[in-house]
Amino acid sequence: MSEVESPVVLLGDDRVGAVRVWLKRDDLIGGDISGNKWRKLKYNVGPGAVLTFGGAYSNHVRAVAVAGERYGFETVGVIRGEERLPLNPVLGEAVRRGMRLRYLDRATYRLKHTPEVLDWLRGEYPGYRILPEGGSNPAAVRGCMELPAEISAYIPFDVICCPVGTGGTLAGIAAGLTPGQRAIGFPALRGATYLTNEITRLQHETLGHPTPNWHLETTYHFGGYARTTPELSTFIEDFDHRHGIRLDRIYVAKMMYGLLDMIASGTFSPGTTVVAVITGSSHQ
């Protein structure tokens, strides 16, 4: 996958006060494989077929299908739950891009990481590289590690924020920081404290040790994954009106709401430079 960098733009918003907020517009890179999906797949795909996992609305599954079509390798998506026809837009596009779908009942899907299920899938799809749900593994972490240096080439910064799903993006961003910088992750899921262990594991597998320069803000999930509230919907509309950027409601809007709320509550000292990573678009 070719090298590409996303722009870094200053957020002109009266709500930030004396804090300087920049946006890392990863939603503008990679075309159909935009944002953190592009970074996480960068070192995960190459010659050879790929099998991965996801729910019925998984943008990761869709991104793998797009990459397969673009770079000429076969793809299989192992989908949680039963087949429902007609296919929703995400799975429909994955199939149009050449992906074969395989469905697992929810009980078996919960065991997808076990040797028994993985060995069975390897028998069914010999030679396929198996990527975990969300694509978070050491190769994905390495792809995301490159992001802080891209920003530092343009501006010095103190804090970087990103949405969190499976933890790979935050694990990589934090691993790529320099001394004195720190990262904040905003999980889109309710009850996401377990992600602390997952991010620590990913860093340990990639670096040999975790880094102490990150933490999670777990109170901005707005009810859980893919859930929203009238307050969040109003925030998205207002942000679009102010800045011409339509925030993804599942991940990015929750991070931006949380960041502006933390600024309003005085979490950051005046003069702090914060970068918010726009990891994907509302059109994914």
C-alpha positions as CSV (number, residue, x, y, z in Angstrom):
1,M,0.0,0.0,0.0
2,S,1.5,3.3,-1.1
3,E,2.7,6.1,1.2
4,V,0.3,8.9,1.9
5,E,0.0,11.6,4.5
6,S,-3.1,13.4,5.6
7,P,-3.3,17.2,6.3
8,V,-3.2,18.8,9.7
9,V,-5.5,21.8,10.0
10,L,-6.2,24.3,12.8
11,L,-9.7,24.1,14.3
12,G,-11.1,27.7,14.5
13,D,-13.7,27.3,17.2
14,D,-14.5,29.7,20.1
15,R,-15.1,26.7,22.4
16,V,-11.4,25.8,22.6
17,G,-10.5,29.1,24.4
18,A,-6.7,29.3,25.0
19,V,-6.2,25.7,24.0
20,R,-4.9,25.2,20.4
21,V,-6.7,22.3,18.7
22,W,-5.6,20.8,15.4
23,L,-7.3,18.1,13.3
24,K,-5.4,15.3,11.7
25,R,-7.6,14.6,8.7
26,D,-7.0,10.9,8.2
27,D,-10.5,10.8,6.8
28,L,-9.1,12.3,3.6
29,I,-6.5,9.6,2.9
30,G,-6.7,6.2,1.2
31,G,-9.8,6.8,-0.9
32,D,-12.2,3.9,-0.2
33,I,-9.8,2.6,2.5
34,S,-9.6,5.8,4.6
35,G,-8.3,6.8,8.0
36,N,-7.1,4.3,10.5
37,K,-8.4,1.4,8.3
38,W,-5.7,2.3,5.8
39,R,-3.0,2.6,8.5
40,K,-3.9,-0.7,10.1
41,L,-3.9,-2.5,6.8
42,K,-0.7,-1.0,5.5
43,Y,1.5,-3.7,6.9
44,N,-1.1,-6.4,7.1
45,V,-1.8,-7.0,3.4
46,G,0.4,-8.1,0.6
47,P,0.7,-11.1,-1.6
48,G,-1.7,-13.8,-0.6
49,A,-5.3,-14.2,0.5
50,V,-6.8,-12.7,3.7
51,L,-9.5,-13.8,6.1
52,T,-10.9,-11.5,8.7
53,F,-13.8,-11.1,11.2
54,G,-16.5,-8.6,11.9
55,G,-20.1,-7.8,12.5
56,A,-22.7,-7.1,9.8
57,Y,-21.8,-3.4,9.7
58,S,-18.0,-3.7,10.1
59,N,-16.1,-1.1,8.2
60,H,-13.0,-3.2,8.7
61,V,-14.5,-6.0,6.8
62,R,-15.5,-3.6,4.0
63,A,-12.0,-2.1,4.0
64,V,-10.3,-5.5,3.6
65,A,-12.7,-6.3,0.7
66,V,-11.7,-3.0,-1.0
67,A,-8.0,-3.7,-0.5
68,G,-8.4,-7.1,-2.0
69,E,-10.1,-5.7,-5.1
70,R,-7.5,-2.9,-5.4
71,Y,-4.4,-5.0,-4.8
72,G,-5.5,-8.3,-6.3
73,F,-5.8,-10.8,-3.5
74,E,-8.7,-13.0,-2.4
75,T,-10.7,-12.1,0.8
76,V,-13.1,-13.9,3.1
77,G,-15.2,-12.2,5.8
78,V,-16.3,-14.2,8.7
79,I,-19.4,-12.5,9.9
80,R,-21.0,-12.6,13.4
81,G,-24.6,-14.0,13.3
82,E,-26.9,-15.4,10.7
83,E,-27.1,-14.4,7.1
84,R,-29.8,-11.7,6.5
85,L,-31.0,-11.0,3.0
86,P,-30.9,-8.6,1.3
87,L,-27.4,-7.7,2.4
88,N,-27.0,-4.4,4.2
89,P,-24.9,-1.7,2.3
90,V,-21.7,-2.6,4.1
91,L,-21.8,-6.4,3.3
92,G,-23.3,-5.7,-0.1
93,E,-20.3,-3.6,-1.1
94,A,-17.9,-6.2,0.4
95,V,-19.4,-8.9,-1.9
96,R,-19.4,-6.6,-4.9
97,R,-15.7,-6.1,-4.2
98,G,-15.1,-9.8,-4.4
99,M,-15.2,-10.9,-0.8
100,R,-16.7,-14.2,0.1
101,L,-18.8,-14.2,3.3
102,R,-18.9,-17.0,5.9
103,Y,-21.3,-16.7,8.8
104,L,-20.7,-18.0,12.4
105,D,-23.4,-18.3,15.0
106,R,-22.8,-15.9,17.9
107,A,-21.7,-18.6,20.3
108,T,-19.0,-19.8,17.9
109,Y,-18.0,-16.3,17.0
110,R,-17.2,-15.5,20.6
111,L,-14.6,-18.3,20.4
112,K,-13.1,-17.0,17.1
113,H,-9.7,-16.4,18.8
114,T,-9.4,-19.9,20.2
115,P,-7.0,-22.5,18.7
116,E,-10.0,-24.8,17.9
117,V,-11.8,-22.2,15.8
118,L,-8.7,-20.8,14.1
119,D,-7.4,-24.3,13.2
120,W,-10.8,-25.1,11.7
121,L,-10.7,-21.9,9.6
122,R,-7.2,-22.7,8.5
123,G,-8.4,-26.0,7.3
124,E,-11.3,-24.5,5.4
125,Y,-9.1,-21.7,3.9
126,P,-5.6,-23.0,3.6
127,G,-2.9,-20.4,3.0
128,Y,-5.1,-17.4,4.1
129,R,-3.6,-14.8,6.4
130,I,-5.9,-14.4,9.3
131,L,-6.5,-10.9,10.6
132,P,-8.3,-10.3,13.9
133,E,-11.6,-8.4,14.3
134,G,-10.9,-4.7,13.7
135,G,-7.5,-5.5,12.2
136,S,-5.7,-4.8,15.5
137,N,-2.4,-6.7,15.7
138,P,1.3,-5.8,15.9
139,A,1.4,-5.0,12.1
140,A,-1.6,-2.6,12.6
141,V,0.1,-1.0,15.6
142,R,3.3,-0.4,13.5
143,G,1.1,1.4,10.9
144,C,-0.4,3.7,13.4
145,M,3.0,4.4,15.1
146,E,3.9,6.5,12.1
147,L,1.1,9.0,12.7
148,P,2.7,11.2,15.4
149,A,5.8,11.8,13.4
150,E,3.7,13.0,10.5
151,I,2.1,15.6,12.8
152,S,5.4,16.7,14.4
153,A,6.8,17.4,11.0
154,Y,4.2,20.3,10.8
155,I,3.5,21.3,14.4
156,P,4.8,20.5,17.9
157,F,2.0,19.2,20.1
158,D,1.4,18.1,23.7
159,V,-1.7,15.8,23.5
160,I,-3.2,13.6,20.8
161,C,-6.7,12.2,20.9
162,C,-8.3,9.4,18.9
163,P,-11.5,7.3,19.0
164,V,-11.1,3.7,20.2
165,G,-12.8,0.6,18.9
166,T,-10.5,-2.4,19.3
167,G,-7.5,-0.4,20.6
168,G,-4.9,-0.8,17.8
169,T,-4.9,2.8,16.7
170,L,-4.3,4.1,20.3
171,A,-1.7,1.5,21.0
172,G,0.2,2.6,17.9
173,I,-0.2,6.3,18.4
174,A,1.0,6.1,22.0
175,A,4.0,4.0,20.9
176,G,5.0,6.6,18.4
177,L,5.0,9.6,20.8
178,T,8.1,11.4,22.0
179,P,8.9,12.1,25.7
180,G,6.5,14.7,27.1
181,Q,3.6,13.9,24.7
182,R,0.6,11.9,25.8
183,A,-2.4,10.3,24.1
184,I,-6.1,10.1,25.1
185,G,-8.4,7.5,23.7
186,F,-12.2,7.8,23.6
187,P,-13.9,4.4,23.4
188,A,-17.1,4.2,21.5
189,L,-18.3,1.3,23.6
190,R,-20.0,1.1,26.9
191,G,-18.0,-0.6,29.7
192,A,-14.7,-0.3,27.8
193,T,-12.4,-0.5,30.7
194,Y,-11.3,-4.0,29.5
195,L,-9.6,-2.1,26.6
196,T,-6.8,-1.1,28.9
197,N,-5.6,-4.7,29.1
198,E,-6.1,-5.1,25.3
199,I,-4.0,-2.0,24.4
200,T,-1.3,-3.0,26.9
201,R,-1.2,-6.5,25.2
202,L,-0.9,-5.0,21.8
203,Q,1.9,-2.8,22.8
204,H,3.7,-5.6,24.6
205,E,3.4,-7.8,21.5
206,T,4.7,-5.0,19.2
207,L,7.3,-3.3,21.4
208,G,8.1,-5.8,24.1
209,H,6.7,-3.5,26.7
210,P,3.7,-1.1,27.2
211,T,4.1,2.7,27.3
212,P,2.8,4.8,30.2
213,N,1.8,7.8,28.1
214,W,-1.9,7.2,27.4
215,H,-5.2,6.7,29.1
216,L,-8.9,6.1,28.2
217,E,-11.8,8.5,28.7
218,T,-14.7,6.0,29.0
219,T,-17.7,8.3,29.8
220,Y,-18.4,9.6,26.2
221,H,-19.9,6.5,24.7
222,F,-23.4,7.9,24.4
223,G,-25.0,4.6,25.3
224,G,-22.6,2.2,23.5
225,Y,-21.4,1.2,20.1
226,A,-23.4,2.6,17.2
227,R,-25.7,4.3,19.7
228,T,-26.4,8.0,19.8
229,T,-28.5,10.5,21.6
230,P,-30.3,13.8,20.6
231,E,-27.4,15.7,22.3
232,L,-24.8,13.9,20.1
233,S,-26.9,14.4,16.9
234,T,-27.2,18.1,17.7
235,F,-23.5,18.3,18.2
236,I,-22.8,16.7,14.9
237,E,-25.1,19.1,13.1
238,D,-23.6,22.1,14.8
239,F,-20.0,20.9,14.0
240,D,-20.9,20.5,10.4
241,H,-22.4,23.9,10.3
242,R,-19.4,25.5,12.0
243,H,-16.6,23.7,10.1
244,G,-18.0,21.9,7.1
245,I,-16.9,18.6,8.5
246,R,-19.5,15.8,8.9
247,L,-18.3,13.8,11.9
248,D,-18.8,10.0,11.9
249,R,-21.4,9.4,14.6
250,I,-20.1,6.0,15.8
251,Y,-16.5,7.0,16.6
252,V,-15.3,10.5,15.7
253,A,-18.2,12.6,17.0
254,K,-17.9,11.0,20.4
255,M,-14.2,11.9,20.6
256,M,-14.8,15.5,19.5
257,Y,-17.6,16.0,21.9
258,G,-15.5,14.5,24.7
259,L,-12.5,16.7,23.8
260,L,-14.5,19.9,23.8
261,D,-16.2,19.0,27.0
262,M,-12.8,18.4,28.7
263,I,-11.6,21.7,27.4
264,A,-14.7,23.4,28.9
265,S,-14.1,21.7,32.2
266,G,-10.5,23.0,32.4
267,T,-8.7,19.7,31.8
268,F,-6.0,21.3,29.7
269,S,-3.8,24.2,30.7
270,P,-4.0,27.4,28.6
271,G,-1.5,27.1,25.7
272,T,-1.7,23.3,25.4
273,T,-1.7,22.1,21.8
274,V,-4.0,19.2,21.2
275,V,-4.4,17.1,18.0
276,A,-7.6,15.2,17.4
277,V,-7.3,12.4,14.8
278,I,-10.3,12.2,12.5
279,T,-10.0,8.5,11.9
280,G,-12.7,8.1,9.3
281,S,-15.5,9.8,7.5
282,S,-19.3,9.7,8.0
283,H,-19.6,8.1,4.5
284,Q,-17.6,4.9,5.3
